[in-house]
């Protein structure tokens, strides 16, 4: 289990999808997600076939958030060339966490 942090504060439990199979599967087939999912590497995501809308944070190599978007179901996200990974959570999570562009994230634990 890993944890997603900002300035030492734990935001959420974190799953890491760093294999081809895990990245391809992402959040497909789930009814929700407790915490967040880190997909790396990734410059774009989609919600085709997903059962719920998601918040997406595109991050650079230093885990600095480049931009945050909410994606409805059955959409294809824009390609973000500077993005090295994305963090996904259920829609509304980032607002509760106060996550914004410019925030520097950390991963603690097994990632």
LUMZA-25609 format. One record per atom (N, C-alpha, C, CB): residue in one letter; atom name; z, x, y. Coordinates in nm, 3 decimals. Last residue first. Glycine has a CB too. Layout:
LUMZA-25609
A,CA,Z,X,Y $
...
end
This chain:
LUMZA-25609
X,N,-0.399,0.558,0.180 $
X,CA,-0.522,0.503,0.240 $
X,C,-0.643,0.566,0.180 $
X,CB,-0.523,0.524,0.390 $
X,N,-0.062,0.507,0.157 $
X,CA,-0.182,0.540,0.080 $
X,C,-0.303,0.475,0.144 $
X,CB,-0.167,0.495,-0.067 $
X,N,0.084,0.556,0.484 $
X,CA,0.090,0.522,0.344 $
X,C,-0.039,0.562,0.275 $
X,CB,0.116,0.373,0.325 $
X,N,-0.067,0.447,0.785 $
X,CA,0.043,0.514,0.718 $
X,C,0.049,0.466,0.573 $
X,CB,0.179,0.487,0.791 $
X,N,-0.300,0.481,1.033 $
X,CA,-0.279,0.432,0.898 $
X,C,-0.167,0.516,0.837 $
X,CB,-0.411,0.441,0.812 $
X,N,-0.331,0.373,1.372 $
X,CA,-0.293,0.472,1.274 $
X,C,-0.282,0.403,1.138 $
X,CB,-0.159,0.542,1.313 $
X,N,-0.527,0.321,1.672 $
X,CA,-0.463,0.277,1.550 $
X,C,-0.429,0.393,1.461 $
X,CB,-0.551,0.178,1.476 $
X,N,-0.532,0.274,2.008 $
X,CA,-0.545,0.379,1.906 $
X,C,-0.462,0.337,1.785 $
X,CB,-0.499,0.521,1.960 $
X,N,-0.718,0.056,2.216 $
X,CA,-0.598,0.081,2.136 $
X,C,-0.627,0.189,2.032 $
X,CB,-0.548,-0.049,2.068 $
X,N,-0.971,0.010,2.317 $
X,CA,-0.895,0.121,2.372 $
X,C,-0.767,0.152,2.296 $
X,CB,-0.862,0.094,2.515 $
X,N,-0.963,-0.341,2.285 $
X,CA,-1.044,-0.219,2.295 $
X,C,-0.962,-0.112,2.365 $
X,CB,-1.177,-0.246,2.373 $
X,N,-0.658,-0.470,2.136 $
X,CA,-0.765,-0.468,2.235 $
X,C,-0.844,-0.339,2.226 $
X,CB,-0.708,-0.487,2.375 $
X,N,-0.414,-0.682,1.999 $
X,CA,-0.508,-0.573,1.975 $
X,C,-0.626,-0.584,2.070 $
X,CB,-0.558,-0.575,1.828 $
X,N,-0.197,-0.854,1.983 $
X,CA,-0.231,-0.797,2.114 $
X,C,-0.330,-0.682,2.102 $
X,CB,-0.105,-0.749,2.184 $
X,N,-0.140,-0.991,1.756 $
X,CA,-0.099,-0.851,1.759 $
X,C,-0.121,-0.788,1.896 $
X,CB,-0.175,-0.772,1.654 $
X,N,-0.256,-1.237,1.815 $
X,CA,-0.111,-1.230,1.790 $
X,C,-0.060,-1.087,1.800 $
X,CB,-0.078,-1.287,1.651 $
X,N,-0.522,-1.150,1.832 $
X,CA,-0.458,-1.207,1.950 $
X,C,-0.306,-1.202,1.934 $
X,CB,-0.505,-1.352,1.974 $
X,N,-0.565,-1.074,1.570 $
X,CA,-0.569,-0.971,1.674 $
X,C,-0.504,-1.022,1.803 $
X,CB,-0.713,-0.927,1.701 $
X,N,-0.551,-1.322,1.432 $
X,CA,-0.453,-1.217,1.407 $
X,C,-0.449,-1.116,1.521 $
X,CB,-0.485,-1.145,1.274 $
X,N,-0.765,-1.485,1.482 $
X,CA,-0.640,-1.514,1.552 $
X,C,-0.536,-1.405,1.535 $
X,CB,-0.584,-1.644,1.503 $
X,N,-0.911,-1.467,1.164 $
X,CA,-0.928,-1.499,1.306 $
X,C,-0.794,-1.541,1.366 $
X,CB,-1.034,-1.612,1.324 $
X,N,-0.779,-1.217,0.948 $
X,CA,-0.810,-1.357,0.974 $
X,C,-0.819,-1.380,1.124 $
X,CB,-0.703,-1.451,0.912 $
X,N,-0.938,-0.895,0.987 $
X,CA,-0.821,-0.980,0.964 $
X,C,-0.863,-1.124,0.988 $
X,CB,-0.700,-0.939,1.057 $
X,N,-1.069,-0.565,0.956 $
X,CA,-1.089,-0.709,0.952 $
X,C,-0.956,-0.779,0.924 $
X,CB,-1.193,-0.747,0.845 $
X,N,-1.182,-0.279,1.108 $
X,CA,-1.062,-0.345,1.059 $
X,C,-1.090,-0.495,1.068 $
X,CB,-0.933,-0.304,1.141 $
X,N,-1.428,-0.032,1.033 $
X,CA,-1.388,-0.159,1.093 $
X,C,-1.258,-0.207,1.029 $
X,CB,-1.499,-0.266,1.077 $
X,N,-1.564,0.290,1.127 $
X,CA,-1.494,0.200,1.036 $
X,C,-1.464,0.070,1.110 $
X,CB,-1.363,0.266,0.980 $
X,N,-1.719,0.407,1.313 $
X,CA,-1.707,0.478,1.185 $
X,C,-1.636,0.393,1.081 $
X,CB,-1.631,0.610,1.205 $
X,N,-1.934,0.325,1.580 $
X,CA,-1.831,0.283,1.486 $
X,C,-1.836,0.365,1.357 $
X,CB,-1.846,0.134,1.455 $
X,N,-2.148,0.380,1.737 $
X,CA,-2.034,0.473,1.746 $
X,C,-1.924,0.440,1.646 $
X,CB,-1.976,0.469,1.886 $
X,N,-2.323,0.164,1.680 $
X,CA,-2.359,0.300,1.641 $
X,C,-2.243,0.398,1.646 $
X,CB,-2.469,0.350,1.729 $
X,N,-2.292,-0.132,1.552 $
X,CA,-2.220,-0.054,1.654 $
X,C,-2.233,0.093,1.615 $
X,CB,-2.067,-0.097,1.663 $
X,N,-2.488,-0.415,1.504 $
X,CA,-2.469,-0.275,1.465 $
X,C,-2.402,-0.202,1.581 $
X,CB,-2.604,-0.208,1.427 $
X,N,-2.340,-0.739,1.509 $
X,CA,-2.424,-0.636,1.569 $
X,C,-2.390,-0.499,1.513 $
X,CB,-2.409,-0.636,1.722 $
X,N,-2.298,-0.943,1.211 $
X,CA,-2.252,-0.874,1.330 $
X,C,-2.352,-0.772,1.380 $
X,CB,-2.120,-0.807,1.303 $
X,N,-2.399,-1.254,1.104 $
X,CA,-2.424,-1.111,1.088 $
X,C,-2.385,-1.044,1.219 $
X,CB,-2.575,-1.081,1.051 $
X,N,-2.225,-1.539,0.961 $
X,CA,-2.287,-1.466,1.072 $
X,C,-2.309,-1.320,1.032 $
X,CB,-2.199,-1.475,1.199 $
X,N,-2.061,-1.715,0.810 $
X,CA,-2.207,-1.712,0.792 $
X,C,-2.281,-1.647,0.909 $
X,CB,-2.260,-1.853,0.771 $
X,N,-1.789,-1.800,1.031 $
X,CA,-1.848,-1.788,0.898 $
X,C,-2.001,-1.784,0.906 $
X,CB,-1.802,-1.904,0.807 $
X,N,-1.745,-1.614,1.336 $
X,CA,-1.742,-1.736,1.257 $
X,C,-1.806,-1.708,1.121 $
X,CB,-1.815,-1.852,1.331 $
X,N,-1.562,-1.340,1.448 $
X,CA,-1.687,-1.385,1.385 $
X,C,-1.664,-1.513,1.306 $
X,CB,-1.743,-1.275,1.293 $
X,N,-1.449,-1.188,1.734 $
X,CA,-1.417,-1.288,1.633 $
X,C,-1.549,-1.341,1.580 $
X,CB,-1.328,-1.405,1.691 $
X,N,-1.413,-0.839,1.815 $
X,CA,-1.488,-0.965,1.816 $
X,C,-1.429,-1.059,1.711 $
X,CB,-1.640,-0.940,1.789 $
X,N,-1.355,-0.552,2.002 $
X,CA,-1.294,-0.653,1.915 $
X,C,-1.377,-0.780,1.928 $
X,CB,-1.144,-0.679,1.952 $
X,N,-1.438,-0.203,2.021 $
X,CA,-1.450,-0.342,2.064 $
X,C,-1.390,-0.434,1.959 $
X,CB,-1.598,-0.379,2.091 $
X,N,-1.313,0.039,1.958 $
X,CA,-1.426,0.036,2.051 $
X,C,-1.447,-0.104,2.107 $
X,CB,-1.553,0.085,1.981 $
X,N,-1.005,0.174,1.897 $
X,CA,-1.080,0.050,1.892 $
X,C,-1.187,0.051,2.001 $
X,CB,-0.986,-0.073,1.909 $
X,N,-0.979,0.479,1.736 $
X,CA,-0.967,0.411,1.864 $
X,C,-1.058,0.289,1.859 $
X,CB,-1.006,0.506,1.983 $
X,N,-0.999,0.638,1.513 $
X,CA,-0.935,0.506,1.499 $
X,C,-0.902,0.443,1.634 $
X,CB,-0.808,0.518,1.414 $
X,N,-1.158,0.852,1.546 $
X,CA,-1.017,0.873,1.575 $
X,C,-0.935,0.745,1.563 $
X,CB,-1.001,0.930,1.715 $
X,N,-1.413,0.752,1.502 $
X,CA,-1.355,0.842,1.401 $
X,C,-1.207,0.869,1.422 $
X,CB,-1.430,0.973,1.400 $
X,N,-1.378,0.409,1.624 $
X,CA,-1.445,0.539,1.614 $
X,C,-1.372,0.627,1.513 $
X,CB,-1.451,0.608,1.752 $
X,N,-1.401,0.065,1.513 $
X,CA,-1.325,0.184,1.552 $
X,C,-1.408,0.311,1.539 $
X,CB,-1.198,0.195,1.468 $
X,N,-1.404,-0.276,1.569 $
X,CA,-1.489,-0.160,1.540 $
X,C,-1.418,-0.038,1.596 $
X,CB,-1.635,-0.177,1.603 $
X,N,-1.238,-0.538,1.439 $
X,CA,-1.220,-0.429,1.534 $
X,C,-1.307,-0.312,1.487 $
X,CB,-1.069,-0.387,1.545 $
X,N,-1.269,-0.881,1.398 $
X,CA,-1.323,-0.750,1.360 $
X,C,-1.298,-0.651,1.473 $
X,CB,-1.475,-0.759,1.328 $
X,N,-1.143,-1.177,1.257 $
X,CA,-1.141,-1.085,1.371 $
X,C,-1.190,-0.950,1.319 $
X,CB,-0.998,-1.074,1.437 $
X,N,-1.320,-1.443,1.087 $
X,CA,-1.242,-1.319,1.092 $
X,C,-1.246,-1.256,1.230 $
X,CB,-1.293,-1.219,0.987 $
X,N,-1.322,-1.764,0.918 $
X,CA,-1.363,-1.673,1.025 $
X,C,-1.270,-1.552,1.032 $
X,CB,-1.366,-1.747,1.161 $
X,N,-1.370,-1.818,0.562 $
X,CA,-1.290,-1.830,0.684 $
X,C,-1.343,-1.734,0.790 $
X,CB,-1.139,-1.802,0.656 $
X,N,-1.525,-1.766,0.344 $
X,CA,-1.460,-1.897,0.350 $
X,C,-1.381,-1.920,0.478 $
X,CB,-1.369,-1.913,0.232 $
X,N,-1.852,-1.612,0.344 $
X,CA,-1.707,-1.609,0.359 $
X,C,-1.652,-1.749,0.379 $
X,CB,-1.666,-1.519,0.477 $
X,N,-2.126,-1.608,0.338 $
X,CA,-2.057,-1.644,0.215 $
X,C,-1.905,-1.643,0.226 $
X,CB,-2.097,-1.551,0.106 $
X,N,-2.138,-1.373,0.588 $
X,CA,-2.220,-1.460,0.503 $
X,C,-2.147,-1.482,0.372 $
X,CB,-2.362,-1.398,0.477 $
X,N,-2.034,-1.213,0.777 $
X,CA,-1.944,-1.313,0.720 $
X,C,-2.022,-1.413,0.634 $
X,CB,-1.869,-1.388,0.832 $
X,N,-2.068,-0.856,0.811 $
X,CA,-2.120,-0.992,0.812 $
X,C,-2.015,-1.085,0.753 $
X,CB,-2.254,-1.001,0.732 $
X,N,-2.068,-0.552,1.011 $
X,CA,-2.016,-0.639,0.904 $
X,C,-2.086,-0.774,0.913 $
X,CB,-1.861,-0.655,0.914 $
X,N,-2.125,-0.207,1.090 $
X,CA,-2.156,-0.347,1.106 $
X,C,-2.094,-0.424,0.990 $
X,CB,-2.309,-0.370,1.113 $
X,N,-2.053,0.041,1.025 $
X,CA,-2.099,0.025,1.162 $
X,C,-2.131,-0.122,1.192 $
X,CB,-2.223,0.112,1.188 $
X,N,-1.827,0.211,0.814 $
X,CA,-1.893,0.085,0.849 $
X,C,-1.930,0.084,0.996 $
X,CB,-1.802,-0.036,0.817 $
X,N,-1.692,0.393,0.531 $
X,CA,-1.749,0.386,0.665 $
X,C,-1.814,0.249,0.688 $
X,CB,-1.853,0.499,0.685 $
X,N,-1.439,0.147,0.542 $
X,CA,-1.490,0.274,0.591 $
X,C,-1.580,0.339,0.488 $
X,CB,-1.375,0.368,0.628 $
X,N,-1.248,-0.116,0.636 $
X,CA,-1.372,-0.084,0.566 $
X,C,-1.425,0.044,0.627 $
X,CB,-1.478,-0.202,0.577 $
X,N,-0.935,-0.248,0.595 $
X,CA,-1.009,-0.140,0.659 $
X,C,-1.131,-0.111,0.574 $
X,CB,-0.920,-0.012,0.677 $
X,N,-0.785,-0.558,0.641 $
X,CA,-0.870,-0.479,0.552 $
X,C,-0.942,-0.376,0.636 $
X,CB,-0.971,-0.569,0.473 $
X,N,-0.452,-0.694,0.684 $
X,CA,-0.584,-0.654,0.731 $
X,C,-0.655,-0.572,0.623 $
X,CB,-0.574,-0.572,0.862 $
X,N,-0.243,-0.968,0.617 $
X,CA,-0.257,-0.837,0.678 $
X,C,-0.399,-0.812,0.721 $
X,CB,-0.212,-0.728,0.582 $
X,N,-0.374,-1.156,0.375 $
X,CA,-0.244,-1.122,0.432 $
X,C,-0.256,-0.982,0.487 $
X,CB,-0.128,-1.133,0.325 $
X,N,-0.649,-1.367,0.404 $
X,CA,-0.604,-1.230,0.383 $
X,C,-0.467,-1.214,0.449 $
X,CB,-0.707,-1.127,0.441 $
X,N,-0.825,-1.629,0.226 $
X,CA,-0.755,-1.573,0.341 $
X,C,-0.718,-1.430,0.310 $
X,CB,-0.629,-1.656,0.376 $
X,N,-0.966,-1.685,0.005 $
X,CA,-0.935,-1.799,0.092 $
X,C,-0.862,-1.755,0.218 $
X,CB,-0.851,-1.901,0.016 $
X,N,-1.236,-1.476,-0.107 $
X,CA,-1.094,-1.501,-0.076 $
X,C,-1.081,-1.623,0.013 $
X,CB,-1.031,-1.377,-0.007 $
X,N,-1.501,-1.419,-0.133 $
X,CA,-1.434,-1.484,-0.244 $
X,C,-1.288,-1.514,-0.221 $
X,CB,-1.447,-1.402,-0.363 $
X,N,-1.503,-1.126,0.068 $
X,CA,-1.576,-1.233,0.001 $
X,C,-1.496,-1.289,-0.116 $
X,CB,-1.712,-1.182,-0.048 $
X,N,-1.401,-0.915,0.205 $
X,CA,-1.315,-1.033,0.195 $
X,C,-1.385,-1.151,0.126 $
X,CB,-1.268,-1.074,0.333 $
X,N,-1.561,-0.663,0.027 $
X,CA,-1.484,-0.696,0.147 $
X,C,-1.389,-0.812,0.124 $
X,CB,-1.578,-0.729,0.260 $
X,N,-1.779,-0.590,-0.137 $
X,CA,-1.702,-0.712,-0.166 $
X,C,-1.623,-0.756,-0.043 $
X,CB,-1.605,-0.688,-0.284 $
X,N,-1.867,-0.350,-0.029 $
X,CA,-1.962,-0.460,-0.048 $
X,C,-1.889,-0.593,-0.066 $
X,CB,-2.052,-0.433,-0.169 $
X,N,-1.634,-0.196,-0.042 $
X,CA,-1.695,-0.226,0.089 $
X,C,-1.790,-0.345,0.078 $
X,CB,-1.770,-0.104,0.143 $
X,N,-1.596,-0.184,-0.319 $
X,CA,-1.493,-0.247,-0.235 $
X,C,-1.549,-0.283,-0.097 $
X,CB,-1.372,-0.154,-0.220 $
X,N,-1.832,-0.045,-0.396 $
X,CA,-1.801,-0.178,-0.447 $
X,C,-1.702,-0.253,-0.361 $
X,CB,-1.748,-0.169,-0.587 $
X,N,-1.804,0.200,-0.256 $
X,CA,-1.920,0.114,-0.233 $
X,C,-1.891,-0.029,-0.279 $
X,CB,-2.042,0.169,-0.307 $
X,N,-1.468,0.247,-0.130 $
X,CA,-1.572,0.269,-0.231 $
X,C,-1.686,0.173,-0.203 $
X,CB,-1.516,0.250,-0.376 $
X,N,-1.283,0.171,0.055 $
X,CA,-1.356,0.294,0.083 $
X,C,-1.456,0.331,-0.027 $
X,CB,-1.260,0.407,0.103 $
X,N,-1.087,-0.042,0.187 $
X,CA,-1.209,-0.053,0.109 $
X,C,-1.294,0.069,0.140 $
X,CB,-1.287,-0.187,0.140 $
X,N,-0.746,-0.088,0.191 $
X,CA,-0.853,0.004,0.230 $
X,C,-0.969,-0.012,0.133 $
X,CB,-0.803,0.151,0.232 $
X,N,-0.515,-0.310,0.341 $
X,CA,-0.593,-0.273,0.224 $
X,C,-0.706,-0.183,0.273 $
X,CB,-0.649,-0.400,0.148 $
X,N,-0.208,-0.315,0.505 $
X,CA,-0.349,-0.278,0.512 $
X,C,-0.405,-0.246,0.375 $
X,CB,-0.369,-0.159,0.604 $
X,N,0.018,-0.513,0.693 $
X,CA,-0.013,-0.445,0.567 $
X,C,-0.165,-0.424,0.566 $
X,CB,0.035,-0.529,0.441 $
X,N,0.035,-0.464,1.052 $
X,CA,0.005,-0.541,0.931 $
X,C,-0.001,-0.451,0.809 $
X,CB,-0.128,-0.615,0.947 $
X,N,0.155,-0.322,1.261 $
X,CA,0.084,-0.446,1.291 $
X,C,0.067,-0.532,1.166 $
X,CB,-0.052,-0.416,1.353 $
X,N,0.427,-0.131,1.343 $
X,CA,0.350,-0.184,1.230 $
X,C,0.288,-0.316,1.271 $
X,CB,0.440,-0.201,1.105 $
X,N,0.417,0.106,1.601 $
X,CA,0.454,-0.031,1.564 $
X,C,0.365,-0.079,1.448 $
X,CB,0.441,-0.128,1.686 $
X,N,0.314,0.348,1.681 $
X,CA,0.430,0.349,1.594 $
X,C,0.476,0.212,1.548 $
X,CB,0.542,0.415,1.663 $
X,N,0.081,0.272,1.819 $
X,CA,0.194,0.330,1.892 $
X,C,0.323,0.323,1.811 $
X,CB,0.213,0.257,2.026 $
X,N,0.006,0.071,1.557 $
X,CA,-0.039,0.104,1.693 $
X,C,0.085,0.151,1.768 $
X,CB,-0.107,-0.021,1.766 $
X,N,-0.082,0.067,1.206 $
X,CA,0.011,0.084,1.317 $
X,C,-0.063,0.106,1.448 $
X,CB,0.105,0.200,1.290 $
X,N,-0.102,-0.063,0.889 $
X,CA,-0.177,-0.045,1.011 $
X,C,-0.079,-0.042,1.127 $
X,CB,-0.284,-0.157,1.030 $
X,N,-0.023,0.081,0.575 $
X,CA,0.018,0.002,0.691 $
X,C,-0.069,0.037,0.809 $
X,CB,0.166,0.026,0.724 $
X,N,-0.081,0.050,0.220 $
X,CA,-0.088,0.122,0.347 $
X,C,-0.047,0.024,0.458 $
X,CB,-0.231,0.181,0.372 $
X,N,0.000,0.085,-0.118 $
X,CA,0.000,0.000,0.000 $
X,C,0.000,0.089,0.124 $
X,CB,0.122,-0.096,0.000 $
end
